[in-house]
Amino acid sequence: MENTPARPPSARLDSYVDRYAARTAGMTASEIRALFAVASRPEVVSLAGGMPNISGLPLDVVGGAIADLVATQGPVAMQYGSGQGVPELREQITDVMRLEGIEAHPDDVVVTVGSQQAVDLVTRVFCDPGDVVICEAPSYVGALGVFKSYQCDVVHAEMDADGLVPEALRQAIAAVKAAGKTIKFLYTIPNFHNPAGVTLAAERRIEILDICRTEGVLVLEDNPYGLLGFDREPMRALRADEAENVIYLGSFSKTFAPGFRVGWALAPHPVREKLVLAQESATLCPPQFSQMAVSAYLAKHDWQGQIKQFREMYRERRDAMVSSLADLMPAACQWNVPSGGFYVWLTLPPGIDAKGMLPRAVTARVAYVPGTAFYADGFGSSHMRLSFCYPTPERIREGVRRLAGVLEAEMELRATFGPVVPARQVNPQGYDGPSTDLS
C-alpha cells in the first residue's frame, strides 16, 4: 500500500493542532454557550440561560455613583491595582458574608473576575492532571469545564431533595482512594443549587464537613445564590463552621449586576497567598474600576433592601414556573420546587432524551439546557434545567406551554415507534447515579 502523503498544514481545518498543549483536548464549548445564539433571539422563549434580571436595579443611583467615582477618584479607579483587590471592597465583602454567619478578616479575601475565575484559580493552585475533584450529581457546567481544562477526573456523588447525600460522599471518597487516586477537593453548591435547585439540609452540613475533615478532603463552597432565598433568612455557610478546611466563593453577579464581573474567594491564609500569586499571573490584578464601582454602590445604596426586591421578583417567577409546569406538563414529568435561586430541575418521562429533543424545542421557539451539560460522564439525558430568573411570568408560562407541546409530540412518537431504552438508569430520587469509574 502506498504511503499517503501528510496533509499540508495549510489544508488542515486547524493548522495549529499539533502545537497545542495536551490540556486543550479538554477545552470544549459548553452546551449553554452553544445555545446562546439561538436562545437570545427575541422570538425564542429562553428557559436556558441563568442571566440575572437586573431590571429592578436603580440605574440612576448606579449611574450617579459611577459618575461620582470618575469625577472624584478617576485617576485611581482607572489605574492598575492590587492583585488581591481593593481593601475597601474586601472589608465590605466581609460584611456581606456575615449575613451567612461567616466571620472573616479582609486580608483573607481575594477579589476575582467573578466567582468563575475563583474556581479556575483554586483548581490551578491545587490540581495536577489526573487528580480527582468530587462534585455533586449534577453540578455546575462552568466548574466542570474548568476541571476538565486542567485535566482533572471528576467523580460525581449523588444528591436528593436535601442536597448532597453524606453516604454517597463517603462511597465516592472510598472508591477514589481504593483506585489509588488523589482527591484534591469537594466542589459543592449548597444553596439553591445550579442546576438542581435543591438546598443542602442544615443537619447534613455538619456531617459533610466532618466527613471531609476526617478524610482529608478540602471543601470548595461555591455560593452565588445564598442571599436569594424566598422563604427564610440565609442559611449558615459551610465556611461559618469550618475555617481551615473550606474555601468559600462568592459573587456580586446575582445580587448586584454580572457586567461588573466581581467575585471573591475567602481562603485560609496560606492558600490566600497562592491565590494572589495565581491571580497576578493570570490578570496582574482584577479590574480596579469594577471593584471601586461595586464598593461605591455598597456604600451609597441600600443593597440589602435591593436584594430583598430581587428575592421577591424571583419568587414571583419561580411561582409562575412551578404553576405553569403543574398546569401544562404531562403527568409523567417530575420537578422540584426550589426555595431560592434561579432553577428548576425537571425529570422527563422514561425514554425521552432531553438533548435529542432540543432541536425540535428550538424549532418550537423555546430553549432549555439538557441535563447532560451538568455531568462529566454522560449521564443526565432524562433531565433538563429550566431557568426562571430572566423571563417575565407571562413569558415563562408561554415557554412552558411550547415546551409541553414539544414533549407531548415526542411522547406520541415514542408510543408509535416504540420506547427508546435509556442508556443509563435513573435512581429513585430522580438524579442519575454517581460515577466512580476512574479508569
URCOR-V765123 format. One record per residue. N is the residue number from 1. PHI is phi as a letter, one per 40 degrees, with the letter a starting at -180 (none if undefined). PSI is psi in degrees with one decimal (NA if undefined). OMEGA is omega in whole degrees, -180 to 180 (NA if undefined). Layout:
<<N	PHI	PSI	OMEGA> <N	PHI	PSI	OMEGA>>
This chain:
<<1	none	135.0	180> <2	c	144.4	175> <3	c	130.9	178> <4	c	124.2	-179> <5	c	146.5	179> <6	c	141.1	179> <7	c	127.7	-180> <8	c	141.8	-177> <9	d	-38.2	-176> <10	c	-21.4	-178> <11	c	-7.8	180> <12	c	153.5	175> <13	c	-39.1	176> <14	b	104.2	-175> <15	c	-6.1	-180> <16	b	5.1	-169> <17	d	-33.2	-179> <18	c	-5.1	-176> <19	b	-15.6	-176> <20	c	153.3	173> <21	c	153.4	-178> <22	d	-31.9	-176> <23	c	-16.7	179> <24	c	-14.7	177> <25	c	-24.1	179> <26	c	3.3	-178> <27	c	103.6	180> <28	b	154.2	178> <29	c	137.0	177> <30	c	158.9	179> <31	c	-26.9	178> <32	c	-44.0	178> <33	c	-39.0	179> <34	c	-28.2	-180> <35	c	-19.1	-164> <36	d	-44.6	-176> <37	c	-38.6	180> <38	c	-47.5	-174> <39	c	-22.5	-178> <40	c	-5.3	177> <41	c	137.9	-172> <42	c	-27.4	-179> <43	c	-11.0	-180> <44	c	128.7	171> <45	c	112.3	-177> <46	c	113.4	170> <47	b	24.0	-172> <48	b	-63.9	-171> <49	c	152.0	179> <50	c	46.0	-178> <51	c	125.1	175> <52	c	148.1	177> <53	c	105.2	-175> <54	c	15.2	-179> <55	c	-23.9	-180> <56	c	-3.3	180> <57	c	140.1	175> <58	c	87.3	-173> <59	c	-27.1	177> <60	c	-39.4	178> <61	c	-45.3	180> <62	c	-45.6	180> <63	c	-39.6	178> <64	c	-39.5	179> <65	c	-39.5	180> <66	c	-41.2	178> <67	c	-42.4	178> <68	c	-37.4	178> <69	c	-46.2	-179> <70	c	-41.6	-176> <71	c	-36.1	-173> <72	b	-28.2	-176> <73	b	21.4	-176> <74	d	-48.3	-179> <75	d	-30.2	178> <76	c	-45.6	-176> <77	c	-31.0	-176> <78	c	19.7	180> <79	b	167.4	171> <80	d	153.7	179> <81	b	-161.2	-179> <82	c	145.9	175> <83	c	-19.0	179> <84	c	-22.7	-180> <85	h	162.7	-177> <86	c	127.1	-177> <87	d	-41.6	-180> <88	c	-42.0	180> <89	c	-39.1	179> <90	c	-36.0	175> <91	c	-44.1	-180> <92	c	-34.1	178> <93	c	-36.2	177> <94	c	-32.2	175> <95	c	-40.5	178> <96	c	-46.6	-177> <97	c	-25.3	179> <98	c	-25.3	177> <99	c	-19.8	179> <100	b	20.5	174> <101	g	8.2	-177> <102	c	124.6	172> <103	b	114.8	-174> <104	b	161.0	177> <105	c	138.7	179> <106	d	-26.4	-180> <107	c	-20.0	-179> <108	c	8.2	177> <109	c	132.9	174> <110	b	119.9	179> <111	c	138.0	-177> <112	b	170.1	178> <113	c	80.3	-172> <114	g	162.7	178> <115	c	-17.7	176> <116	c	-43.2	178> <117	c	-33.1	178> <118	c	-40.8	176> <119	d	-43.8	-180> <120	c	-45.7	-178> <121	c	-41.9	179> <122	c	-43.3	180> <123	c	-40.0	179> <124	c	-39.2	-177> <125	c	-35.1	-170> <126	b	-27.6	-164> <127	b	131.7	167> <128	b	159.8	176> <129	d	133.9	180> <130	g	-11.7	175> <131	c	157.0	-175> <132	b	135.3	168> <133	b	125.6	176> <134	c	129.5	-180> <135	b	152.7	173> <136	c	158.4	177> <137	b	106.2	6> <138	c	-179.4	180> <139	a	167.4	-176> <140	c	126.9	-174> <141	c	-35.5	-180> <142	c	-37.4	177> <143	c	-41.3	178> <144	d	-37.7	178> <145	c	-39.4	177> <146	c	-48.2	-177> <147	c	-39.2	179> <148	c	-39.1	-178> <149	c	-26.1	177> <150	c	13.2	175> <151	g	35.5	174> <152	c	154.2	169> <153	c	126.7	178> <154	c	129.2	175> <155	b	124.9	-178> <156	c	145.0	174> <157	b	137.7	-171> <158	c	145.4	171> <159	b	162.1	168> <160	b	-160.8	-175> <161	c	-17.1	179> <162	b	19.0	176> <163	g	-158.3	-177> <164	d	130.7	-179> <165	c	118.7	-177> <166	d	-42.0	-179> <167	c	-35.2	177> <168	c	-37.1	176> <169	c	-45.0	178> <170	d	-44.8	-178> <171	c	-41.0	180> <172	c	-43.1	179> <173	c	-44.2	-179> <174	c	-41.4	-180> <175	c	-40.7	180> <176	c	-44.9	-179> <177	c	-36.6	177> <178	c	-29.5	178> <179	c	-0.4	178> <180	g	19.2	180> <181	c	161.9	-180> <182	b	124.0	176> <183	c	125.3	180> <184	c	-37.8	175> <185	a	163.1	168> <186	c	125.0	175> <187	c	121.3	-175> <188	b	144.9	173> <189	b	91.0	-170> <190	c	-23.6	-173> <191	b	121.4	174> <192	f	58.9	-167> <193	d	141.3	170> <194	b	109.9	17> <195	b	-5.5	-165> <196	c	-18.7	178> <197	g	-2.5	-177> <198	c	165.2	179> <199	b	135.2	-180> <200	c	123.7	-178> <201	c	147.4	-176> <202	d	-41.5	-177> <203	c	-22.6	178> <204	c	-24.6	-173> <205	c	-46.6	179> <206	c	-38.5	180> <207	c	-42.3	178> <208	c	-43.9	178> <209	c	-41.7	179> <210	c	-43.0	179> <211	c	-48.7	-176> <212	c	-38.4	178> <213	c	-45.5	-179> <214	c	-39.6	-176> <215	c	-2.2	179> <216	g	35.7	-179> <217	b	121.6	176> <218	c	149.7	177> <219	b	127.2	173> <220	b	103.2	-175> <221	c	110.7	-179> <222	b	118.5	-168> <223	b	61.1	-179> <224	c	-18.0	-173> <225	b	2.5	-168> <226	d	-28.9	-179> <227	c	4.2	-175> <228	b	40.9	174> <229	c	149.5	-175> <230	c	-27.0	-167> <231	b	-2.0	-176> <232	a	169.2	176> <233	c	162.3	-177> <234	d	141.1	177> <235	c	156.6	179> <236	c	128.2	-178> <237	c	155.2	173> <238	d	-40.9	-179> <239	c	-25.7	180> <240	c	-24.7	-178> <241	b	1.4	-178> <242	a	96.5	-175> <243	c	-30.4	-171> <244	c	-16.3	-176> <245	b	13.2	-179> <246	b	130.3	167> <247	b	124.1	-175> <248	b	133.6	178> <249	b	134.2	178> <250	b	172.3	-176> <251	a	147.8	171> <252	c	3.1	-177> <253	c	-32.7	-177> <254	c	-25.8	-177> <255	b	-7.6	175> <256	b	-89.7	-179> <257	a	134.7	-176> <258	c	-20.6	-176> <259	c	-19.9	178> <260	c	-21.5	178> <261	f	58.6	178> <262	b	119.1	174> <263	b	-170.5	-180> <264	a	162.3	171> <265	b	134.8	171> <266	b	118.1	-172> <267	b	155.5	171> <268	d	149.9	-170> <269	d	-48.5	-180> <270	c	-36.8	179> <271	c	-40.1	178> <272	d	-41.5	180> <273	c	-43.2	179> <274	c	-38.9	180> <275	c	-38.0	177> <276	c	-43.2	178> <277	c	-41.8	178> <278	c	-38.8	177> <279	c	-45.7	180> <280	c	-34.2	177> <281	c	-36.9	-175> <282	c	-45.4	-172> <283	b	-0.3	-170> <284	g	-55.5	175> <285	a	148.9	174> <286	c	154.1	-174> <287	d	119.6	-178> <288	c	-40.3	-177> <289	c	-45.7	180> <290	c	-42.5	-179> <291	c	-44.4	-178> <292	c	-30.8	176> <293	c	-44.2	177> <294	c	-41.7	179> <295	c	-42.5	179> <296	c	-39.9	178> <297	c	-46.7	-179> <298	c	-35.0	-177> <299	c	-31.2	-169> <300	b	-4.7	-177> <301	b	153.5	176> <302	c	79.3	-174> <303	c	-30.6	177> <304	c	-38.1	174> <305	c	-36.6	178> <306	c	-40.5	177> <307	c	-39.1	177> <308	d	-41.4	177> <309	c	-41.7	177> <310	c	-42.9	-179> <311	d	-43.2	-180> <312	c	-40.2	179> <313	c	-45.3	-179> <314	c	-31.0	176> <315	c	-42.8	178> <316	d	-40.7	-180> <317	c	-37.0	175> <318	d	-45.6	-180> <319	c	-39.5	178> <320	c	-40.3	179> <321	c	-50.2	-175> <322	c	-43.2	180> <323	c	-36.4	178> <324	c	-40.7	176> <325	c	-43.6	-180> <326	c	-36.4	-177> <327	c	-32.1	-165> <328	b	-25.6	-174> <329	c	149.1	174> <330	d	148.9	-173> <331	c	-24.8	-176> <332	c	-8.6	179> <333	c	151.6	176> <334	b	150.3	178> <335	a	160.7	177> <336	c	165.1	174> <337	b	98.9	-175> <338	c	146.0	178> <339	c	13.0	178> <340	i	-179.8	175> <341	g	-149.4	-167> <342	b	-9.6	-160> <343	b	146.4	168> <344	b	136.5	179> <345	b	114.9	-173> <346	b	132.4	177> <347	b	127.4	-175> <348	c	163.0	175> <349	c	154.8	-180> <350	d	137.4	176> <351	g	-7.0	180> <352	c	128.5	-178> <353	b	114.2	-176> <354	c	-39.8	-179> <355	c	-40.4	179> <356	c	-29.3	-178> <357	c	-16.9	-172> <358	d	-44.8	179> <359	d	-36.3	179> <360	c	-32.0	176> <361	c	-42.8	179> <362	c	-38.7	176> <363	c	-34.0	177> <364	c	5.1	175> <365	g	45.8	171> <366	a	142.9	-177> <367	b	147.1	175> <368	a	177.5	177> <369	b	122.0	177> <370	c	148.7	-178> <371	c	-24.1	-179> <372	c	-21.2	179> <373	c	-20.0	-170> <374	b	16.5	176> <375	b	147.7	179> <376	c	-2.1	-169> <377	b	18.0	176> <378	g	-2.5	176> <379	c	178.2	171> <380	g	2.9	-175> <381	c	-21.3	-179> <382	c	14.4	-178> <383	b	162.6	171> <384	a	151.0	173> <385	c	128.9	176> <386	b	126.2	-178> <387	b	129.9	-179> <388	b	5.5	-170> <389	c	-34.5	-170> <390	c	-46.1	-176> <391	c	157.1	172> <392	c	160.8	177> <393	d	-36.8	180> <394	c	-41.4	178> <395	c	-34.9	176> <396	c	-47.3	-179> <397	c	-40.6	178> <398	c	-40.1	178> <399	c	-42.9	178> <400	c	-38.0	178> <401	c	-45.1	179> <402	c	-42.8	-179> <403	c	-41.1	179> <404	c	-38.4	178> <405	c	-41.4	178> <406	c	-43.6	-178> <407	c	-41.0	178> <408	c	-40.6	177> <409	c	-38.8	179> <410	c	-40.2	179> <411	c	-35.4	176> <412	c	-40.2	176> <413	c	-43.6	179> <414	c	-37.5	179> <415	c	-32.8	-178> <416	c	-43.9	-172> <417	b	3.2	177> <418	h	152.0	-178> <419	c	148.4	173> <420	c	122.3	-179> <421	c	123.2	180> <422	c	145.0	180> <423	c	-28.3	-178> <424	b	150.7	180> <425	c	158.8	179> <426	b	134.1	-177> <427	c	167.3	-174> <428	c	-25.1	180> <429	c	-7.0	-180> <430	g	2.8	178> <431	b	141.8	177> <432	c	144.7	-174> <433	c	158.2	-178> <434	c	149.4	175> <435	c	130.3	173> <436	b	24.7	178> <437	c	109.0	-176> <438	b	18.2	-179> <439	c	NA	NA>>
